[in-house]
Amino acid sequence: MSRLQASLRAATRRSSPSPFVATAACRLFFSPSFNAYSTSSGSSPSDPSSREPTSKRITEEETSKPAEDETYSFPYHLPFKGSRVDPPTVIPGKETRPTWDPKMPEHGKFTAENAWVSTIPLKVRYRTARKIDRLQPGEDLPVLNDPQLKQWWEDRMKGKLPTNPTTPEQVRESQLAWRQAKVVKRQRIRGQVKVKDKKTGDWTNKVVGQRIYLPNIVFRLIPNHTPFIRPKGRKTAPIAMEPYNPYIATFRVPKAITKQDIASYLKAVYNLDTTFVRTAVSNSPRVRSRTGRWLSGQSRYNYKRAVVGLTKPFHYPNDPDNMTPTAKADFDKDLNERFYKNLIDENEARFRLRGMHNKQWGGGNPKSLPKLFGRIAERRTARENLLREEVAQAKREEAEDSV
């Protein structure tokens, strides 16, 4: 009897008022993340040669596998081709930086179904890249990852699957169908339920939750993040930018707002349907004094960044980064005429330089002779230009009157 079977039998025979002890042992034994090692009678458990991964042992004993027409009994059909297998051993110091990145759609090819690809967290990309780098030649990624495989097993044990697969082919088809159902569920419109009208009998969408009033909540619409695409190597210059994804919108919201609040707010105020909501809290760095002590009350603004999936494309209005040089010049000119942006920048620069006791922007005339003569020459040139313009204007008016 192996050590694993002995521990399982001892757990089931233990006198306990609750049956959860045996249930926990069964879940441990049948868990997809449990790595069982062979402990045959001819070798001890401490023997390194006997501690072989399950996937390796199965591949070496392919001759003893049952025929294709035979059914696999639970749970011995776990390690088959296409299911979860133990990753190969990685030599310390030999692992390189992951280079995998999800295949981004071409510019203008974003849809409501693949909009979530550009919002995959960086840690998830690195984790997938490590799995791809550790694959053996001719080996593919499993259909489901570890958390998904665990959920699939729970649904199978509870009888929630349409059929009970027995062969490896049926298990693979069941996992593919289960994953597709999860993808469809992810792309659904969130925060709404269908309600039937008692009078007309029509079905309408109703926002989940109760009506509340949030007068102090501000949703700031910001452009989507389009990072530069860098070739291999951290010190190389970026070659291009990722295409702008019009099927997602980015907001800055207070930290107390939840995903359900965001979906309900956008639906109630703007009648905007959302397929997914991803949030990330941005905490500003703390400030230290010159002596190294932490200062309180002097940090920057903390906010929550929310990325929302849309069913219809939306482009951020007047994005200067995506404009042509002519359109950008017209945009800057219109911005200066309406809001005096350049004048405000000049006044702020003048105010800062005055605080620095700069003689160029300070009050009074300069004291050194070269700077004094330069200031006199500038004023003389300004007066001459003004007189020249007035004379030219007077000549034009006389010519118009004579005509």
C-alpha positions in Angstrom: 0.0 0.0 0.0 1.4 3.4 -1.0 1.8 6.2 1.5 -0.9 8.2 -0.3 -3.5 5.4 -0.1 -2.7 4.9 3.6 -3.2 8.5 4.4 -6.5 8.6 2.5 -7.7 5.5 4.3 -6.7 6.9 7.6 -8.6 10.1 6.9 -11.8 8.3 5.9 -11.7 6.1 9.0 -11.0 8.9 11.4 -13.8 9.3 13.9 -15.0 12.9 13.5 -18.4 14.5 14.0 -18.1 16.2 10.5 -17.5 14.4 7.2 -15.3 17.3 5.9 -12.1 15.5 6.8 -12.6 12.7 4.3 -13.9 15.3 1.8 -10.7 17.4 2.2 -8.6 14.3 1.6 -10.5 13.3 -1.5 -10.2 16.8 -2.8 -6.5 16.8 -2.2 -6.1 13.4 -4.0 -8.3 14.4 -6.9 -7.1 18.0 -7.2 -5.6 18.9 -10.6 -2.8 20.8 -8.9 -1.8 17.7 -6.7 1.5 16.2 -7.9 1.5 12.5 -7.0 4.8 10.7 -7.0 5.2 7.0 -7.4 6.2 5.1 -4.3 6.5 1.5 -5.4 7.2 -1.3 -3.0 10.7 -1.7 -4.4 11.9 1.8 -3.4 11.4 4.0 -0.4 9.6 7.4 -0.6 12.8 9.2 0.2 14.6 7.6 -2.8 15.1 10.4 -5.5 14.8 7.8 -8.3 11.2 7.0 -7.1 10.1 10.6 -7.1 9.2 10.9 -10.7 6.4 13.3 -11.9 3.2 11.6 -12.9 3.4 12.9 -16.5 6.9 11.5 -17.0 5.9 8.1 -15.6 2.8 7.9 -17.8 4.8 8.7 -20.9 7.3 6.0 -20.1 4.5 3.4 -19.6 2.6 4.1 -22.8 2.7 0.4 -23.6 0.6 -0.4 -20.6 -2.1 2.1 -21.4 -5.6 0.6 -22.2 -6.9 0.5 -25.7 -8.7 3.4 -27.3 -12.1 1.7 -27.0 -11.7 1.1 -23.3 -13.0 3.7 -20.9 -10.8 5.4 -18.3 -12.0 5.2 -14.7 -11.8 8.2 -12.5 -9.2 9.7 -11.8 -6.6 7.7 -13.9 -7.3 9.5 -17.1 -5.9 12.8 -15.9 -2.5 12.7 -17.5 -3.2 12.2 -21.2 -2.0 14.2 -24.2 -3.6 17.6 -24.2 -4.4 17.7 -20.4 -2.5 19.3 -17.6 1.1 17.9 -17.3 3.9 18.8 -14.9 6.2 21.5 -16.5 9.7 20.4 -17.2 12.4 21.4 -14.7 14.0 24.8 -15.2 17.7 25.2 -14.5 18.3 28.2 -12.2 20.0 31.0 -13.9 19.1 29.8 -17.4 15.6 31.2 -17.5 15.4 34.3 -19.7 12.9 37.1 -19.8 9.5 36.0 -21.2 9.1 37.1 -24.8 5.5 36.0 -25.3 2.8 38.6 -26.0 -0.8 38.0 -27.0 -1.4 38.5 -30.7 -2.8 42.0 -31.0 -5.4 42.6 -33.7 -4.4 44.8 -36.6 -5.1 48.5 -36.6 -8.8 49.0 -36.9 -9.6 45.2 -36.5 -10.7 45.4 -32.9 -14.2 44.1 -32.1 -16.3 43.8 -29.0 -15.2 40.1 -28.7 -11.4 40.6 -28.7 -11.3 44.0 -27.0 -10.2 42.4 -23.7 -7.0 41.1 -25.2 -5.3 44.5 -24.9 -6.2 44.7 -21.2 -4.6 41.5 -20.1 -2.5 42.2 -17.0 1.2 42.1 -17.3 1.6 39.4 -14.7 -0.7 37.1 -16.7 1.3 37.7 -19.8 4.6 36.8 -18.0 3.0 33.7 -16.5 1.8 32.5 -19.9 5.2 33.3 -21.4 7.0 31.2 -18.8 4.7 28.3 -19.6 5.4 28.6 -23.3 9.2 28.9 -22.8 9.1 25.7 -20.7 7.3 23.6 -23.2 9.1 20.6 -24.7 9.5 20.2 -28.5 6.2 19.2 -29.9 4.3 19.9 -26.7 1.3 22.3 -26.7 -0.3 24.3 -23.9 -3.1 22.6 -22.1 -6.7 23.4 -22.9 -7.4 24.8 -19.5 -5.1 26.4 -17.0 -4.9 25.3 -13.4 -7.8 27.4 -12.0 -10.0 26.6 -15.0 -9.2 22.9 -14.7 -10.1 23.0 -11.0 -13.5 24.6 -11.8 -14.1 22.1 -14.6 -13.5 19.3 -12.2 -15.9 20.8 -9.6 -18.6 21.2 -12.3 -18.0 17.6 -13.3 -18.3 16.3 -9.8 -21.5 18.3 -9.2 -23.0 17.0 -12.4 -23.2 20.4 -14.1 -21.6 19.3 -17.4 -24.0 18.2 -20.2 -22.3 14.8 -20.5 -19.9 12.8 -18.4 -16.8 12.3 -20.6 -14.9 9.1 -20.2 -12.3 9.0 -23.0 -9.5 11.5 -23.6 -11.2 12.8 -26.7 -14.5 13.4 -24.9 -12.6 15.1 -22.0 -10.9 17.4 -24.5 -14.2 18.3 -26.3 -15.9 18.8 -22.9 -13.1 21.2 -21.8 -13.2 23.1 -25.1 -17.0 23.5 -24.8 -16.7 24.6 -21.1 -14.0 27.2 -22.0 -16.2 28.5 -24.9 -19.1 28.9 -22.5 -16.9 30.9 -20.1 -15.8 33.1 -23.0 -19.5 33.8 -24.0 -20.3 34.5 -20.3 -17.4 37.0 -20.2 -18.7 38.9 -23.2 -22.2 39.3 -21.8 -23.6 42.7 -20.9 -23.0 43.2 -17.2 -25.2 44.7 -14.5 -28.5 44.0 -16.2 -31.3 41.5 -16.0 -34.3 40.9 -18.4 -37.6 41.9 -16.9 -41.0 41.1 -18.5 -43.6 43.9 -18.6 -46.9 42.7 -17.1 -49.0 44.9 -19.4 -47.3 44.6 -22.8 -45.5 41.3 -22.3 -42.2 42.8 -23.7 -38.8 41.9 -22.2 -36.7 44.9 -21.3 -33.3 45.3 -19.7 -33.2 46.6 -16.1 -30.2 47.7 -14.2 -29.4 45.6 -11.1 -29.5 47.5 -7.8 -31.3 50.4 -6.2 -31.3 54.0 -7.2 -28.8 56.1 -5.2 -27.6 59.6 -5.6 -23.9 60.3 -5.8 -23.4 64.1 -6.3 -19.7 64.1 -5.4 -18.7 61.3 -7.7 -16.7 62.3 -10.8 -15.9 60.0 -13.7 -12.9 61.4 -15.7 -12.6 60.1 -19.3 -9.0 59.6 -20.3 -7.4 58.2 -23.5 -6.6 54.5 -23.6 -3.1 53.4 -22.9 -1.2 52.6 -26.1 2.3 51.7 -25.0 5.3 51.5 -27.4 6.2 48.2 -28.9 9.8 47.5 -28.2 11.9 44.8 -30.0 13.9 42.3 -28.0 16.1 44.1 -25.6 15.2 46.7 -23.0 17.7 49.3 -24.3 16.4 49.4 -27.9 14.3 52.3 -29.1 10.6 51.7 -29.6 9.6 51.0 -33.2 5.8 51.7 -33.1 2.8 52.1 -30.9 0.1 49.5 -30.2 -3.1 50.3 -32.2 -5.8 52.3 -30.4 -8.6 50.0 -29.2 -11.9 51.8 -29.8 -13.9 49.0 -28.0 -12.6 50.0 -24.6 -12.9 53.2 -22.6 -10.7 54.3 -19.6 -12.0 56.3 -16.7 -10.5 57.7 -13.5 -12.9 57.1 -10.6 -12.7 57.4 -6.8 -11.3 54.4 -5.0 -14.6 53.7 -3.2 -16.4 52.9 -6.5 -16.9 49.2 -7.3 -17.3 47.5 -10.6 -21.0 47.2 -10.2 -21.2 50.9 -9.4 -19.3 51.7 -12.6 -21.5 49.5 -14.8 -24.8 50.8 -13.2 -23.6 54.5 -13.5 -22.7 54.2 -17.2 -26.0 52.5 -18.0 -28.2 54.9 -16.0 -26.5 58.1 -17.0 -25.2 57.5 -20.5 -27.2 54.3 -21.5 -23.8 52.6 -22.1 -23.6 48.8 -22.2 -20.5 47.3 -20.7 -19.1 43.8 -21.4 -16.4 43.8 -18.8 -14.9 46.1 -16.2 -11.3 46.0 -15.0 -10.0 48.2 -12.2 -6.6 49.0 -10.8 -5.8 51.3 -7.9 -2.9 53.7 -8.4 -1.3 54.8 -5.1 1.0 57.8 -5.3 4.5 57.4 -3.9 5.1 58.7 -0.4 7.2 61.8 0.1 10.3 62.0 2.3 11.9 65.0 3.8 15.5 66.0 3.4 16.4 64.1 6.6 14.7 61.0 5.3 11.5 61.1 7.4 8.2 60.2 5.9 5.9 63.2 5.4 2.1 62.9 5.7 -0.4 64.9 3.8 2.0 65.8 0.9 1.4 62.9 -1.4 -0.2 63.2 -4.8 -3.7 62.2 -5.8 -4.7 58.6 -5.4 -7.2 57.3 -8.0 -8.7 54.1 -9.4 -8.3 53.3 -13.1 -11.3 51.5 -14.7 -11.1 50.0 -18.2 -14.6 49.3 -19.6 -15.4 47.0 -22.5 -17.8 48.5 -25.1 -20.2 47.0 -27.6 -19.8 49.9 -30.0 -16.6 51.6 -31.1 -15.7 54.9 -29.4 -12.7 57.2 -30.2 -11.4 59.7 -27.7 -12.2 63.2 -29.0 -9.4 65.4 -30.4 -6.5 63.2 -29.5 -3.4 65.2 -30.6 -1.3 62.0 -30.8 -3.4 60.6 -33.6 -3.7 63.9 -35.6 -1.8 65.0 -38.7 0.7 68.0 -38.3 -1.8 70.3 -40.0 -4.7 69.2 -37.9 -2.6 69.4 -34.7 -1.5 73.0 -35.6 -5.2 74.0 -36.1 -6.1 72.3 -32.9 -3.4 74.2 -30.9 -4.4 77.5 -32.5 -8.1 77.0 -31.6 -7.0 75.9 -28.1 -5.0 79.1 -27.6 -7.8 81.3 -28.9 -10.4 79.9 -26.6 -8.4 79.2 -23.4 -5.2 81.3 -23.8 -3.0 78.3 -23.1 0.3 79.8 -24.3 -0.4 83.0 -22.3 -1.1 81.0 -19.2 2.2 79.0 -19.6 4.2 82.2 -20.1 2.7 83.8 -17.0 3.4 80.7 -15.0 7.0 80.7 -16.2 7.4 84.4 -15.4 6.1 83.8 -11.9 8.5 80.9 -11.3 11.5 82.9 -12.6 10.6 85.8 -10.4 10.6 83.6 -7.4 14.1 82.5 -8.4 15.4 86.1 -8.4 16.2 85.9 -12.1 17.3 89.3 -13.4 15.7 88.6 -16.8 12.2 88.6 -15.4 12.8 90.7 -12.3 11.4 94.2 -11.8 13.4 97.3 -12.7 16.1 98.0 -15.3 19.3 95.9 -15.5 22.3 97.4 -13.8 25.1 96.3 -16.1 25.8 98.4 -19.1 25.7 95.7 -21.8 22.3 94.5 -20.6 21.1 98.1 -20.3 22.1 98.9 -23.9 20.4 95.7 -25.1 17.2 96.7 -23.4 17.3 100.2 -25.0 17.9 98.7 -28.4 15.0 96.3 -28.0 12.6 99.1 -27.1 13.9 101.3 -30.0 13.3 98.4 -32.4 9.8 97.9 -31.1 9.0 101.6 -31.6 10.4 101.6 -35.1 8.3 98.5 -36.0 5.2 100.1 -34.6 5.7 103.3 -36.6 6.5 101.3 -39.7 3.2 99.4 -39.4 1.2 102.6 -38.8 2.7 104.3 -41.9 1.9 101.2 -44.0 -1.7 101.2 -42.7 -2.1 104.9 -43.5 -0.9 104.4 -47.1 -3.3 101.5 -47.6 -6.2 103.6 -46.4 -5.2 106.5 -48.8 -5.0 104.1 -51.7 -8.5 102.7 -50.9 -10.0 106.2 -50.7 -8.5 107.2 -54.0 -10.0 104.2 -55.7 
